[in-house]
């Protein structure tokens, strides 16, 4: 039986068909598709039509992380869509080596890889007519602001090296599950409305000339049964902690914590409340799997698909390991490693654990910090325990979407589950209100703290350490089905044109800018982790620079241009606090740290 196109897939098929028949001058297609809505088929549709028509010769699909390259390869070899689209195209996950296609019709690479070897990819685009597909475009900030309200931002290595590829491409397919960035900055290449008056809102222009814009909202996806409805299990509780002045503070209700919400959330994620949420999520997933086994006649231990799985998202690696041990307790020793796996940056087999979680019946539970949320295609995830302090809308939408994919092995649509447990804090309530009432195409333009306020000199004053969690309880659980949310604006333009942006700086200027950018990124992580009470104040910048030097093997003062660009890419996707163990026994760091009066001693994975 032929699977029909979903609405956005049909629209992209029509647009690239018109391009293939030379009926339109459109060359820029923006596909804003709700997470889990079927975005990964769009490059296959576009490549099948455009390569056959000779508009493009090859396809390059750029993804934000290495773990997604395999999924892109899988999309092109799906036997159903090869038959339905009548194509025989194959792409390969390429390393930064000459001839990335190796006789095939395209290649898949990452933002980091392009930034590390821009000349290689640029030469490939100069030799052949390419369809370029950019996945999760919102990771790429614009090279300069597109309105007059914000001071121009520094160019980032990813954007700066991908712009020449965009300009050389025959057709551009730009895809994202969200059209806003947490920092409020413009997204690379997109058309924006001119600001009206003093409104500090950045909004995509859905009526922009020379663009084909396709939107697929959560409401539309639910109507077509492309995604599952989400049920939120909001768990309330009380919390006690000691503040930086050693005074005991408390809240009786997390949902009513007001200005103490951040400290209360930090506490409950690391004390008894988190254990209670893990038990609730585990029991719900276990009962769901038991019911599925009974429905299909499977016995415990049978390796069958479609039973449901649990994804646990932790606030940091040390806490994640505590969650792992807690979740392994119910299992006999010979099943602990099989049933519960960890995927964090300090785990050697993290990528293997993610692949097995996606593609095999076991493990049934995966605990992660930030590696396994965006873009990971695992339709068997039926339950999520959201035990993270992150509350940005794009991040949470991507996390929730891991449970909303329809599982072809799990029976009828009505019997499938997407249940997300979370602390009932005011920030999560605000997130839910946003997704139920706003399209997600707008972003507030925010002003970040200036660079001069970030370096160590500005944080070396003797500020008190982070709070100390004492105790918490889970008190009440409330279930709500999230509303579908608003529809998406959809339009298609007939002609396309693109302005040009500056491509290259002299090497010395580029190196200086990248070193400044790395310094800002390190300092920003210090501030973010201090605000989240993940590190003590006073010494984070010095420690984080030491960690970065150990990770990269040399200081940024010694790096070549390509190494600086790769360093920026690494910092975009990794947290320095996750690698604190690298300097635990570093005598050079220890010597320099003792010379700084406000420095701290580092334990394993604790800054």
N, C-alpha and C positions, 0 to 999 in steps of 0.2 A: 504494500500500500504506500502510495506517494505521500510524504509529509508536505503539507502546504507551507508556503512562505508565510512568515509573520508580516505584519503590516510594514515595518521598517525595512525588512528584507525585500519585500516586493517593490517598495519605493526605490531602494538603491538599485535593484535589478532594472527598473524602468529608466532610471537616470543614466546608468552606465550603458544601457541599450541605446539610448538616444545619443550618447557620446560616440559609441561604436559606429552608429549609422551616420555620423557627422551631421546630426540634426541640431546640435547645440554647441556653443563654445564653452560650456561649463567645464572647468578643470579642477574645481575645489568642491569636495563633498564633505560636509560635517554630519556625522551620525552621533547624535546624543541619545544613547540607549541606556535605559535603566539597568543597573547591575543585575546580571542573570537573565537579561532579555534576549540573548542570542546574537551578541555582537561579533563573535568570532567567525561567523559564516560570511560576513560582509566582504572581507578581502578575497575570499574564494569566489564569490559571485562576481566581484569587480574584475579579478584577474581572468576568470573564465571568459567573460565577454570581451574585455579590452585586448587581451593577448591574441585571441582568435581573430579579432578585427584588425589587428596590426597597429592599433593606437599605442599600445605598449608592447615591449618585447619581453620584459621580465617584471617580477614583483619583488619588492623589498618590504618586509613586515618588521617594524621596530617595536619591541615590547619593553616594559620597564624593568624586567628582571629575568635572570637566566632560567628560572624554573618554568616560565611561561613559553619558552621556545618549543618545547616538546608538544605542548598543547596546540601551538600554531601549526606544527608539522602534521599533527593528527587531523586538524580541520581539513587539510587538503587531501588526505587519503581516505576520508570517510566514504565508504562504498556507496551509501545511499545518495549523497550529494554529487558524487562523481557521475552516477547514472542520471540523476535528475537534471544536472547542469550540462551533461554531455562533455565533461572535460577530463583530461588526463594529465593535468598539471601536478607537479611535485616540487616542494620546496625543502630546503635543508637548513638545519640549525647550524649556522656558520660561526667559525672562530675568526679572529682577525688574521687571516692568511689570504694570499692572492687567490683569485678566481673563486669567490665565495659561493657561486652557484654550482660549480663542479659538474657541468653538463645538464643541470636541471633548469627549471623555469623561474627560479627565484630563491631567495634566502631569507632567513629569519635571524635578526640580530637584536642587540639590546642598546639602550641609550648609552650605557657605560662603554660598550665596545666601540660605538661610533666616536665617542669623545676620546677614547684611547688611541684610535688610529684613523683620524679624519681623512687623511690623504688617500688611504686605501679605498674607503667608501666613495669619496668624491671621484676618484679615477674610474670606479666601476660605473657610476652614474653618467660620467662623461662619455663612456664607450657605448652605452646602451640606453634605449628609451625605457624608463622605469615607471611603473605604477608604485607609488609609495603609500604604505598603510602605517599610520602612527597610532599605536594602541595606548589608551589612557593618556591622551594629549595633555590633560591638566597638570601633569608633572613638569611640563615645559613652560617656564615663565617667558613672557615676551622680552625681546632684547631691549625694548624701550617702551615706556608707557604710551598707550594709545589715546589718552585724554590729557587734559591740562591740570587735573586735580592732584596728581601725585608726582613727586620727584622721580626722575628716571632711575630705574634700578640697574644695578650692575648686571652685565651679561653673564649668564651661566655657561659652563662648558657644554652641557647637553644642547641647549638651545643654539648656541653659537656654532656648533659643528653640524647640527641638523638643518639649519636654515639653507645652506648651499644645496643640500639634497632636495629640499622642498622646491627650490627655485629651478633646479634642473629636471624635475620630474615631469613626465607627460601628463599624469593625473595624480591628484592628491586625495586620499581617503583618510580623514581625520576622525578618530573615534574616542569616545569617553563615556564613562558612566556618570560623570558629573561635570558641569560647566562652571565650576567655581573652585578657586584655590583657597586654602585656609588662610593664607596671608593676604588675600584680597587683591593680589597682583593680576595683571592681564595674562591670558594664556596665549602662547605663541601662535601667530598667524591668524587668529580669529577676528571677525568683524565685530565691533562694539558700537553701541549707540553713543552719540555725542551726549555728554552730561547736560542735564537740564538744570539751570540755575545753580544752586549750591548743594544739590543732592550728592551725597557721597556714596553712590551706588554704581557699580559696574555691571552692565547688562548686555548680553548678546543681542545683536540686531538680527531678528529672524526675517526681516524684510530686506536685508542687505542685497544690493545689486551684485550680480556676477557670482553668486553662491547658490549651491544646492544644499539645503539644510533639512535633515530628516530627524525628527524627534520621536522617541518611543517612551512614553511615560509609564510609571508603575501602574496607573489606572488602565492604560491600554493593554499592558502586558497581562494584568489580571483578567481583563475581559476576554482575552484570547487564550487564557490558561497557559500562558508562556512561563509564568512564575507562580509560586505559591503565596497565599496570603500569610502574613506574619502575625503570630501571637506573641505578645510581650508578657513575660512573667516578671513583674516588678516586685522586688523583695525589699521591704523596709526593715529598719533596725535601729538600734541605739549604738552609741560609740563613746569610748573614753580614751583620752590621750593626754600626754604632757606636752605643753607648748614649748617654744624655744626659751622661755623664761622659767621653765621647770614648774609652771603652774598647771594643775590638772583642769582639763576642760572636758565637756561632754555635751552630747545632744541626745534627746529621748527619741527623736524620729529623724531618720536620714532625709525624708521627704520635706521636713520642715526645718532643715538645718541652716538656711539663710546664708549669712556671710561666713559661716563656719563649714560650708558644704565641702570645700576642697580638702580641708584637714580631716573632716569626718570620712570622706571617701578614701583618702589615703589610709586611714586607720582600718576601715572595714575590709579593705582588700588584703590586709596582712594579718588579720586576727580571726576570731571564731566565726564572724559573719561569712567570710569567704568559704570556710569549711562547710557551713550550712548550705550555701548556694551550690557548692559542688555536689553535696549529697542530694539536693533536690534535683539538679540537672541530671546527675548520674541515674537516680532512680527513675526519672521520667523516661530517659533514653532506654534504660534496661527494660522497663515495662513495654515500651513501644516495640523494641526488638523481640520481646517474648510474644507479643500479639502477632507480629509479622511472621515469626516462625510457625506459630499455630495455624495461621491463615494459609501458609504454603506447604504445611506438613513437614517442616524441617526440624531436626533435633538439635539441641545445644551442641556446639562444636562443628556442625556442618558448615562447610565453606560455601555459603550462598550469598548472593548480592541482594541489595534492596531492603536490608533490615533496618537501616538508620544508623547514624554515627553521631558522636558528640565532639564538637570543637570547643576547646577551652582557650580563651585569650587572656593572658596574664599581664600584670603591669611591668614586670621586670624579670630578669632571668633567675635571680635567687628565689623570688617568690614562685616562679613557674616550677622550679624543681620541688618546692614544698608541695605544690598542687599535684605534681606527678606522684610523689610518694603517697599522698593522701588517696589519690584515685586508684593506686595499685593495691591498697590494703585488702579489698574484698577478694582479690584473685589469689589462687595458689601460686607458689613460687615459680612453677614452670610456665605460668601464663602471664605473669606480671609484664614482662618485656613485650610479649606478643600483643596484648590487649591495649596497653597504654604506651604511647611513644611521645617523645619530645622533639620539637623542631625549633631550635634557637641557634643563634649565630655561633655559640661555643660548643655545639654538638657536631661531631665530625660527620655523622651520617644523617644530618638534618634533611638534605635533599632526598635521600633514599626514603626516609620516614614519610615525607610528604608524598612521594610517588606511590609508596605502598598504601598509604591512607586513601589516595585517590583511586587506585586501580585494583586493589585486592580486598577481600572480605575483612581481613585484619591488617592493622590494628583497628579497633572500634572507637578509640579515643585518642585525640591528638591535642597536646598542650603546646602552645606557641606564644610568642610575644608579639612579633610583627611579621614573621616570614610567610605565614599561610593565610592571608586574608584576601588581598586584592588580586583578582583575576584567577585564583585557584578554582579549577572546575572539578568539584567533587559533589555530584548530585545526591550522594547518599547522606550528606550531613543533614540531620533532621533537628538537632538540638545544638544550641550555642550557650556557653556560659561566658558572659561578657564581664570579665573581671579585670578591666583596664581603666586607667584614669583618663584616657583620651576621650574627648567629647566633640571633636570637630565633625561636622556633618559629612563631608566626603569620606572620611575614614570610617565612621560608623555605618554609613550606607554600604560601603564595600564589605565590611565585616558581616552585616546582616544578610547580604546577598549570597553568602556562602550557603545559607540554609534554604533559600527560596527557589533553587533550581529544581525542576521537575525530574524525578528519578525514573527512568524507563523500566527499572527492575522492581519498583516499589508498589506496583498495583495501580488501582484507580486514583485519579487526581484527588478526589474527595477524601481518600484515606491517607494522604501524605501529610507530613507535618513539617512546619517551620516554626519552632518554638525557641525564643531568645530570652534567656534569663539575665537580668541586670539589676544592679542596685537602684533603688528608687530615689535617686538624688535629683535636685532641681535642674542640673545641667542636662541629664538624659531626658527629663520631661520636656525641656526646651527643644532638644533635638527632635523628639517625636512630634511636637507641635509644628516644627518647621517642615518636616517631610509630609505632614498631612495637609499643609496649607500653602506651601510654596513650591514652585517648579524646580528650584535649584539651579536656575540660570542666572541668578544675580549674586553678587558678592559685595559686601561692604569694603570700601577702600580704607584700609587701616594703615596707620603710620607706625612703623616699628621704631623701637628705640635706636637712636643714632649710634653709629659704631663707637664714638668716643665714650659712650656709657657702658660698653660691653667688656673691654679688656680687663685684665687682672687688676690693673691699678685702681679701677673703679670698684672692685669687689673685695679688696684686701683689708678693708676696715673690719674690725673685730665684730662681725655680726654673729648672732647666736646660731647654734646648730639646728638641724631639722627637728620636727616633732617626734615624739616617741609614742607609738601606738601602745595602748594598755589592754583594752578589752572591747568586745562588741558582741551583740546578739542579733540574730534575725528574728523579727517579731511578727511580720505579716506579709503574705504573698497575694498579689492581685494580678489577674489575667485580663488582658485587653487585646482585641484584634485591631491592628493599626488600620486606619482609614486609607482608602486607595490613593488619595492625593489628587492634585489637579492634572489636567491634560497638558500636553506639551505643544508649543507652537511649531507648526510645520509649514515649510514653504520650499519652493525650488525656483532658482533663477535661471535665466536662459543663457547669460553670458558670463564669462569669468575674466578677471584681470587681477594681477597681483603687483603690489609695489615691491621695490627692492629695498633690502636692509643692508647696512654695512656688513661685510663678511669677515674681513681680517684686519687685525691691528699689527703694527710692527712687533716682532717677537718680544723685545724688552718691555713694551707697553702691555702686551698680553700677559707676560709672566707676572708683572707687577699687579695687574688687576686680579689674576687668579690667586696670587698669594694673599691679597687683601680679602678676596672672597672666602678663601679657606679660613682665614683668621676670623671673619665674621661668622662663618658656619660653626666653628668650634665654640666661639663665645656664645652664640645663640643656643647651642646645646647645653652649655653651662647654665645659662639663665633659665631655660626650660626645665632642666632637671632640678635646679634649686627650687623653682616655684612648685614643682611636684614633690618636693622633699625627698628626692632620690639621692641627692648628695648634700653634704654639708656646705654651707657658704664659706667663703674666704679663699679656697685653694683649688677650685674646680678647673680654672683655666690652665693653670700650670700642669695639673695632673692630666687633663685631656690632651694637651699638646704632647706630653710625654707618651701617652697611649697612641696617639696618631703616628708619632715617629716610629714606634715599635711596629705598628700594623703595616706601615708603608715601607719600612726599611731604611728610610733616610729622612732628613729634615726637609721642609719645603724650600728652604734657601738653597739646597743642593739639587733640587729637582729640575728636569727638563720640562719643556712646555707640555708635551704629551703626558708626562707623569703628573703634572699639576692638574691637567684636565681630568685624568683618571681619579685623582684624589678627590676632586669636587664630586665626581660621580659616586665614589664610594661613600662620602659623607651624606649624600642625598638619601641613601638607602640604609645606612647603618647608624647605630647609636654607639658613641664612644664608651659610655658607661657599661655596655655589655662586654667590653674587652679589658676591664680594669685589672684582671689577673695577669696581664702581660707585663705590668710594671710592679707587681707585688714584690719581686726579689731583684729589681733592677738597681744595682748599686749606684749607677750614675744619677738616676732619678732621686734615690734616697739622699745622696750627698747634696744635690741642689735643693731638695725640699727642706732639708734642715737649715738651710741658709735663709729661708723665707719664714718670718716669725708667725705667719698665720697658716702655714701649711699643716696638713693632717697626715696621719699614717694610714696607709691603705691596707685593708684586708682583702681576701679573695672576693672579687665581685662586689665590693662595698667601697664606695668613695666617700 
